[in-house]
Amino acid sequence: MSVQQPTLANPALNVADFDQKLETALEALEQRMWDVVASEVSIL
């Protein structure tokens, strides 16, 4: 995963874009975590 450094031209836009990507990644991670929890519970 490559993290792009904000450019001096428009750092605010890059930060907003980074925040969006980070939020998307966290949501995907949370979804996978719940999938794992659900599968663990169903095994028990």
Sequence and secondary structure as in RCSB ss.txt:
>XXXX:A:sequence
MSVQQPTLANPALNVADFDQKLETALEALEQRMWDVVASEVSIL
>XXXX:A:secstr
       SS HHHHHHHHHHHHHHHHHHHHHHHHHHHHHHHHH 
